């Protein structure tokens, strides 16, 4: 281990960290034209499949652009597709309920269709004080038992869409993910409530890739990642497929926290997470990648976060799904390739962690260490101390770890720099 005490180097640290909040994403422009699904013979009886009526309303409004309103009532519905310049508004007391599990559930190309989808659209919006109910409970045990022939439907999936606003809706119990937005641009998600039991299978809250996202004032409790940023292979390694994500003023319950990965091969840059709370999440700050499905992830800032009762409050790993029992057991695989995980330029500050199982885990590859992580003004009360393995340029500045099981800090092939007023690590 390389370990040395340093005097304050505020200017150096700030200069080396370039993560900045991105400009607010562009929001959709929706013409002032409104129709109700009731004008297309929708029935709020909780039994009639209203997919035809809702889709006809969307297709009609799409000719000029405008708003499709779902009024108060329970409307059973099969998969529907949004169109450009269309808003779907669920008014207070309205529930759009997805068809239940059935052998004839609509499918295409080997997977069940998503409940609400859009592809290559511009200026789309889902809003209102209503509910989108996925009726997922019947799907989860079959998924765990691997008894489903087709991939489960997601609640909302948008692909390569631009200027998207999702606002104030409550989503509950999806068979799979709540929101999956793939390679979209200029996306705002605010005031959303997402709910699924902690033991539900793969019910990610918000699964995203693309550019220019703002996620704010959301309340998310799910059975998998609360929010996850990930991306698959890019043609140009020098240009990240994913950049400019701001996540702030959110509340997280059950789930795996704010995650990056496990697929990062397309590159991710410029992520800001601030003013958020994590209550009994499995993880809070979580970054992970497959050893051979990684890419460059850089310029990340996490600040003003409180974490209570997490298993992994701060976790950065170049192994997925599991690390070796001991870092000495992995000799490395030779020279790193472009597909290896690369983590760099990460700042974590003003972090308070209590009643947690672990504290800090930073675990890189022998052939490609994690580099450039600064943890500043952080306090941990946890069962276990920090682990820093295969890492370089790791800075602890005013970091205090109170742990039940010593040591407070364990390292392996790690360069750790400790600034004054730091390392006050005590056994409880």
C-alpha positions as CSV (number, residue, x, y, z in Angstrom):
1,X,0.0,0.0,0.0
2,X,1.1,3.5,-0.7
3,X,0.0,5.7,2.1
4,X,1.0,9.2,3.1
5,X,-0.4,12.2,5.1
6,X,-0.9,15.4,3.1
7,X,-1.7,19.0,3.9
8,X,-4.8,20.5,2.3
9,X,-4.7,20.7,-1.5
10,X,-8.1,22.2,-2.2
11,X,-7.0,23.9,-5.4
12,X,-5.4,20.8,-6.8
13,X,-8.4,18.6,-6.1
14,X,-10.9,21.1,-7.5
15,X,-8.8,21.6,-10.6
16,X,-8.6,17.8,-11.2
17,X,-12.3,17.3,-10.9
18,X,-14.4,18.8,-13.8
19,X,-17.9,17.4,-13.3
20,X,-20.4,20.2,-13.8
21,X,-24.2,20.3,-13.7
22,X,-25.5,20.3,-17.3
23,X,-27.9,22.8,-18.7
24,X,-31.6,21.9,-18.1
25,X,-32.9,19.6,-20.8
26,X,-35.2,20.9,-23.4
27,X,-38.9,20.1,-22.6
28,X,-41.6,19.0,-25.1
29,X,-43.9,21.4,-26.8
30,X,-47.4,20.1,-26.9
31,X,-50.2,21.9,-28.8
32,X,-53.3,23.0,-26.9
33,X,-55.7,20.4,-28.2
34,X,-57.3,17.9,-25.8
35,X,-59.5,14.8,-26.2
36,X,-60.7,12.3,-23.7
37,X,-60.5,8.6,-24.2
38,X,-64.2,8.5,-23.4
39,X,-64.9,10.0,-26.8
40,X,-63.5,6.8,-28.3
41,X,-65.7,4.4,-26.3
42,X,-63.3,3.7,-23.4
43,X,-65.0,2.0,-20.5
44,X,-63.9,2.5,-16.9
45,X,-65.2,-0.9,-15.7
46,X,-61.8,-2.5,-14.9
47,X,-62.6,-5.4,-17.2
48,X,-62.8,-4.1,-20.8
49,X,-59.5,-4.0,-22.8
50,X,-59.3,-0.3,-23.7
51,X,-56.2,-0.6,-25.8
52,X,-58.1,0.1,-29.0
53,X,-59.9,3.1,-27.7
54,X,-56.7,4.6,-26.1
55,X,-54.6,4.0,-29.2
56,X,-57.3,5.5,-31.5
57,X,-57.3,8.6,-29.3
58,X,-53.5,8.9,-29.6
59,X,-53.5,8.3,-33.3
60,X,-56.2,11.0,-33.8
61,X,-54.4,13.6,-31.7
62,X,-51.1,12.8,-33.3
63,X,-52.3,14.3,-36.6
64,X,-52.1,17.8,-35.1
65,X,-50.5,17.2,-31.7
66,X,-52.2,17.6,-28.3
67,X,-53.3,15.9,-25.1
68,X,-55.1,12.6,-24.5
69,X,-56.8,12.5,-21.2
70,X,-57.6,9.5,-19.1
71,X,-60.3,10.6,-16.6
72,X,-61.1,9.2,-13.2
73,X,-61.7,5.5,-13.2
74,X,-60.0,2.1,-13.7
75,X,-59.2,1.4,-17.3
76,X,-57.8,-2.0,-18.2
77,X,-55.6,-1.7,-21.2
78,X,-53.2,-3.7,-23.5
79,X,-50.0,-2.2,-24.9
80,X,-50.2,1.2,-26.5
81,X,-47.8,3.4,-28.4
82,X,-47.3,7.2,-28.0
83,X,-46.6,9.5,-30.9
84,X,-44.7,12.7,-31.4
85,X,-46.2,15.9,-29.9
86,X,-48.6,13.9,-27.8
87,X,-49.2,14.1,-24.0
88,X,-50.9,11.3,-22.2
89,X,-52.5,12.8,-19.0
90,X,-53.9,10.6,-16.2
91,X,-56.2,12.8,-14.1
92,X,-56.5,12.4,-10.3
93,X,-58.4,9.2,-9.6
94,X,-57.4,7.6,-12.9
95,X,-55.7,4.2,-13.2
96,X,-54.4,2.8,-16.4
97,X,-54.1,-0.9,-15.6
98,X,-52.1,-3.3,-17.8
99,X,-53.6,-6.5,-18.9
100,X,-52.8,-9.4,-16.4
101,X,-50.5,-12.3,-17.1
102,X,-52.0,-14.4,-19.9
103,X,-50.7,-16.9,-22.4
104,X,-52.0,-14.6,-25.2
105,X,-50.4,-11.4,-23.8
106,X,-49.4,-9.3,-26.9
107,X,-45.8,-10.0,-27.9
108,X,-43.3,-9.3,-30.7
109,X,-39.9,-10.6,-31.5
110,X,-39.7,-13.0,-28.6
111,X,-40.8,-10.6,-25.9
112,X,-44.0,-9.2,-24.4
113,X,-44.8,-5.7,-25.6
114,X,-44.2,-2.9,-23.2
115,X,-47.3,-1.3,-21.7
116,X,-46.6,2.2,-23.0
117,X,-43.9,2.7,-25.6
118,X,-42.5,5.2,-28.1
119,X,-39.7,5.0,-30.6
120,X,-38.0,7.8,-32.6
121,X,-40.5,10.3,-31.3
122,X,-40.0,14.0,-30.4
123,X,-41.9,16.0,-27.8
124,X,-43.8,13.4,-25.8
125,X,-45.1,13.6,-22.3
126,X,-46.9,11.5,-19.6
127,X,-48.3,13.5,-16.8
128,X,-51.1,13.9,-14.2
129,X,-51.9,12.6,-10.7
130,X,-53.0,9.2,-11.8
131,X,-51.6,5.7,-11.6
132,X,-50.1,3.2,-14.0
133,X,-50.6,-0.3,-12.6
134,X,-48.5,-3.2,-14.1
135,X,-50.2,-6.0,-12.1
136,X,-46.8,-7.6,-11.9
137,X,-47.2,-9.9,-8.9
138,X,-48.2,-12.9,-11.0
139,X,-45.2,-12.5,-13.2
140,X,-42.4,-12.3,-10.5
141,X,-42.5,-15.9,-9.2
142,X,-42.5,-17.3,-12.7
143,X,-39.5,-15.2,-13.6
144,X,-37.6,-16.4,-10.6
145,X,-38.4,-20.0,-11.5
146,X,-37.5,-19.3,-15.1
147,X,-40.9,-20.5,-16.3
148,X,-41.6,-17.7,-18.7
149,X,-41.2,-18.4,-22.4
150,X,-41.1,-14.6,-23.3
151,X,-39.4,-11.7,-21.7
152,X,-41.7,-9.8,-19.3
153,X,-43.2,-6.5,-20.4
154,X,-41.9,-3.2,-19.0
155,X,-44.3,-0.4,-18.0
156,X,-42.9,2.5,-20.0
157,X,-40.2,2.2,-22.7
158,X,-38.9,4.9,-24.9
159,X,-36.2,4.4,-27.5
160,X,-34.3,7.2,-29.3
161,X,-36.8,9.8,-28.3
162,X,-36.1,13.5,-27.8
163,X,-37.6,16.1,-25.5
164,X,-39.4,13.8,-23.1
165,X,-41.3,14.9,-19.9
166,X,-42.5,12.4,-17.3
167,X,-44.2,14.2,-14.4
168,X,-46.1,13.4,-11.2
169,X,-47.4,9.9,-12.3
170,X,-47.3,7.0,-9.8
171,X,-46.3,3.6,-11.2
172,X,-46.9,0.4,-9.3
173,X,-45.9,-3.3,-9.6
174,X,-44.5,-3.6,-13.1
175,X,-43.8,-7.1,-14.3
176,X,-40.3,-5.8,-15.1
177,X,-38.9,-2.2,-15.2
178,X,-41.0,0.9,-14.4
179,X,-39.2,3.2,-16.9
180,X,-36.7,2.1,-19.5
181,X,-35.4,5.0,-21.7
182,X,-32.8,3.9,-24.2
183,X,-30.6,6.4,-26.0
184,X,-33.0,9.3,-25.4
185,X,-32.0,12.9,-25.4
186,X,-33.3,15.8,-23.3
187,X,-35.4,14.0,-20.7
188,X,-37.0,15.4,-17.6
189,X,-38.5,13.2,-14.9
190,X,-39.9,15.0,-11.9
191,X,-42.3,14.3,-9.1
192,X,-42.6,10.6,-9.9
193,X,-43.5,8.0,-7.4
194,X,-42.4,4.4,-8.1
195,X,-43.5,1.4,-6.0
196,X,-42.8,-2.3,-6.1
197,X,-42.0,-4.7,-3.2
198,X,-38.4,-5.2,-2.3
199,X,-38.5,-8.9,-3.2
200,X,-40.1,-8.3,-6.7
201,X,-37.9,-9.5,-9.5
202,X,-36.0,-7.0,-11.7
203,X,-38.4,-4.2,-11.1
204,X,-35.8,-1.5,-11.7
205,X,-37.2,2.0,-11.2
206,X,-35.5,4.1,-13.9
207,X,-33.2,2.4,-16.4
208,X,-31.6,5.0,-18.7
209,X,-29.1,5.8,-21.4
210,X,-28.5,8.7,-23.7
211,X,-27.8,12.4,-23.0
212,X,-29.2,15.3,-21.0
213,X,-31.3,14.0,-18.2
214,X,-32.8,15.7,-15.2
215,X,-34.4,13.5,-12.5
216,X,-35.8,15.5,-9.5
217,X,-38.1,15.1,-6.6
218,X,-38.8,11.5,-7.2
219,X,-39.7,8.9,-4.6
220,X,-38.5,5.4,-5.6
221,X,-38.8,2.1,-3.8
222,X,-38.4,-1.0,-6.0
223,X,-37.0,-4.6,-6.2
224,X,-33.8,-3.7,-8.1
225,X,-31.9,-0.6,-9.1
226,X,-33.8,2.5,-8.1
227,X,-32.0,4.4,-10.9
228,X,-29.4,2.8,-13.2
229,X,-27.4,4.4,-16.0
230,X,-25.9,1.9,-18.4
231,X,-24.9,1.7,-22.0
232,X,-23.8,-1.0,-24.5
233,X,-21.0,-0.9,-27.1
234,X,-20.1,2.3,-28.9
235,X,-18.5,2.6,-32.3
236,X,-16.2,5.5,-31.2
237,X,-14.5,4.9,-27.9
238,X,-13.6,8.6,-27.6
239,X,-17.2,9.8,-27.6
240,X,-19.4,8.5,-24.7
241,X,-22.9,7.4,-25.6
242,X,-24.1,8.6,-22.2
243,X,-23.5,12.0,-20.7
244,X,-25.0,14.8,-18.6
245,X,-27.2,13.2,-15.9
246,X,-28.5,15.2,-13.0
247,X,-30.3,13.4,-10.1
248,X,-31.3,15.6,-7.2
249,X,-33.7,16.0,-4.3
250,X,-34.9,12.4,-4.6
251,X,-35.9,9.9,-1.9
252,X,-35.0,6.2,-2.2
253,X,-36.4,3.3,-0.2
254,X,-36.0,-0.4,-1.0
255,X,-33.8,-1.1,-4.0
256,X,-30.2,-1.0,-5.1
257,X,-29.7,2.8,-5.0
258,X,-28.3,5.0,-7.8
259,X,-26.3,2.5,-10.0
260,X,-24.0,2.8,-12.9
261,X,-23.6,-0.4,-14.9
262,X,-23.2,-3.3,-15.2
263,X,-22.8,-2.6,-18.9
264,X,-20.6,0.5,-19.4
265,X,-18.8,-0.3,-22.7
266,X,-20.4,2.7,-24.5
267,X,-18.9,5.2,-22.0
268,X,-20.6,7.4,-19.4
269,X,-19.6,10.9,-18.5
270,X,-20.7,13.8,-16.3
271,X,-23.1,12.5,-13.6
272,X,-24.3,14.6,-10.7
273,X,-26.2,13.1,-7.8
274,X,-27.0,15.5,-4.9
275,X,-29.4,16.2,-2.0
276,X,-30.8,12.7,-1.9
277,X,-31.7,10.3,0.9
278,X,-31.4,6.5,1.0
279,X,-33.4,4.6,3.6
280,X,-32.7,0.8,3.9
281,X,-31.6,0.5,0.3
282,X,-29.3,-2.5,-0.5
283,X,-26.9,0.0,-2.0
284,X,-26.7,3.8,-2.3
285,X,-23.7,4.9,-4.5
286,X,-23.2,1.9,-6.7
287,X,-20.9,1.4,-9.7
288,X,-20.2,-2.0,-11.2
289,X,-19.2,-3.5,-14.5
290,X,-18.4,-6.8,-16.1
291,X,-14.7,-7.3,-16.5
292,X,-15.1,-7.7,-20.2
293,X,-18.1,-5.4,-20.8
294,X,-16.7,-2.2,-19.4
295,X,-15.8,1.2,-20.8
296,X,-14.7,4.6,-19.6
297,X,-16.8,6.1,-16.8
298,X,-15.6,9.6,-15.7
299,X,-16.5,12.9,-14.1
300,X,-19.0,11.8,-11.5
301,X,-20.0,13.9,-8.4
302,X,-22.1,12.8,-5.4
303,X,-22.8,15.3,-2.7
304,X,-25.1,16.0,0.2
305,X,-26.4,12.5,0.6
306,X,-27.7,10.6,3.7
307,X,-27.7,6.8,3.8
308,X,-29.3,4.8,6.6
309,X,-29.2,1.0,6.9
310,X,-27.6,0.2,3.6
311,X,-25.6,-3.0,2.9
312,X,-23.3,-1.2,0.5
313,X,-23.4,2.6,1.0
314,X,-20.4,3.3,-1.3
315,X,-19.5,0.5,-3.8
316,X,-17.2,0.8,-6.9
317,X,-16.2,-2.5,-8.5
318,X,-14.8,-3.7,-11.8
319,X,-16.2,-7.2,-11.1
320,X,-19.7,-8.2,-11.8
321,X,-21.7,-10.1,-10.5
322,X,-19.2,-11.1,-7.8
323,X,-15.7,-10.2,-6.6
324,X,-13.1,-12.8,-5.7
325,X,-12.9,-13.9,-2.1
326,X,-9.6,-12.1,-1.7
327,X,-7.9,-9.7,-4.1
328,X,-4.7,-11.7,-4.0
329,X,-6.5,-14.6,-5.7
330,X,-6.8,-12.7,-9.0
331,X,-3.4,-12.3,-10.7
332,X,-4.9,-10.2,-13.6
333,X,-5.3,-11.0,-17.3
334,X,-2.4,-9.1,-18.8
335,X,-2.6,-5.8,-20.7
336,X,-6.0,-4.1,-20.4
337,X,-8.2,-3.9,-23.4
338,X,-10.8,-1.3,-24.4
339,X,-13.6,-3.4,-23.0
340,X,-12.2,-3.3,-19.5
341,X,-14.0,-1.1,-16.9
342,X,-12.3,2.3,-16.4
343,X,-13.4,4.5,-13.5
344,X,-11.8,7.9,-13.0
345,X,-12.4,11.4,-11.7
346,X,-15.0,10.7,-9.0
347,X,-15.9,13.1,-6.2
348,X,-18.0,12.1,-3.2
349,X,-18.5,14.8,-0.6
350,X,-20.8,15.6,2.4
351,X,-21.9,12.0,2.8
352,X,-23.4,10.7,6.0
353,X,-23.8,6.9,6.5
354,X,-25.3,5.2,9.5
355,X,-26.4,1.8,10.6
356,X,-24.8,0.1,7.6
357,X,-23.2,-3.3,7.0
358,X,-20.2,-2.0,5.0
359,X,-18.6,1.4,4.6
360,X,-16.4,1.9,1.5
361,X,-15.6,-0.7,-1.1
362,X,-13.3,0.4,-4.0
363,X,-12.2,-2.7,-5.9
364,X,-10.5,-2.4,-9.3
365,X,-8.7,-5.0,-11.5
366,X,-5.1,-5.9,-11.1
367,X,-4.4,-5.0,-14.7
368,X,-6.5,-1.8,-14.6
369,X,-6.8,-0.1,-11.2
370,X,-9.6,2.4,-10.3
371,X,-8.1,5.9,-10.3
372,X,-9.0,9.3,-9.1
373,X,-11.6,8.9,-6.4
374,X,-11.9,11.7,-3.8
375,X,-14.0,11.2,-0.7
376,X,-14.4,14.4,1.3
377,X,-16.3,15.3,4.5
378,X,-17.8,11.8,5.0
379,X,-18.8,9.9,8.1
380,X,-19.6,6.2,8.3
381,X,-21.1,4.2,11.2
382,X,-20.9,0.6,9.9
383,X,-20.1,-3.0,10.9
384,X,-17.1,-3.1,8.6
385,X,-14.3,-0.8,7.6
386,X,-13.2,0.4,4.2
387,X,-11.7,-1.8,1.5
388,X,-9.5,-0.3,-1.2
389,X,-8.1,-2.8,-3.6
390,X,-6.3,-2.3,-6.9
391,X,-6.7,1.4,-6.9
392,X,-4.6,4.6,-7.4
393,X,-4.9,8.2,-6.4
394,X,-7.6,7.6,-3.8
395,X,-8.0,10.6,-1.5
396,X,-9.6,10.5,1.9
397,X,-10.2,14.1,3.1
398,X,-12.0,14.4,6.5
399,X,-13.3,10.9,6.4
400,X,-14.3,9.2,9.6
401,X,-15.2,5.5,9.9
402,X,-16.6,4.0,13.1
403,X,-16.8,0.3,12.6
404,X,-17.6,-2.7,14.8
405,X,-15.1,-5.1,13.1
406,X,-11.5,-3.8,12.6
407,X,-9.5,-2.9,10.6
408,X,-11.0,0.5,9.7
409,X,-9.1,0.4,6.4
410,X,-7.8,-2.5,4.5
411,X,-5.8,-2.1,1.3
412,X,-4.3,-4.2,-1.5
413,X,-2.1,-2.6,-4.2
414,X,-3.7,0.7,-3.5
415,X,-2.4,4.3,-3.4
416,X,-4.3,6.1,-0.7
417,X,-3.6,9.8,0.1
418,X,-4.9,11.1,3.4
419,X,-5.4,14.8,4.0
420,X,-5.1,16.5,7.4
421,X,-8.0,16.0,9.8
422,X,-8.7,12.6,8.4
423,X,-8.6,9.0,9.2
424,X,-10.1,9.4,12.7
425,X,-11.2,5.8,12.5
426,X,-12.3,4.2,15.7
427,X,-13.7,0.9,16.8
428,X,-17.2,1.3,18.3
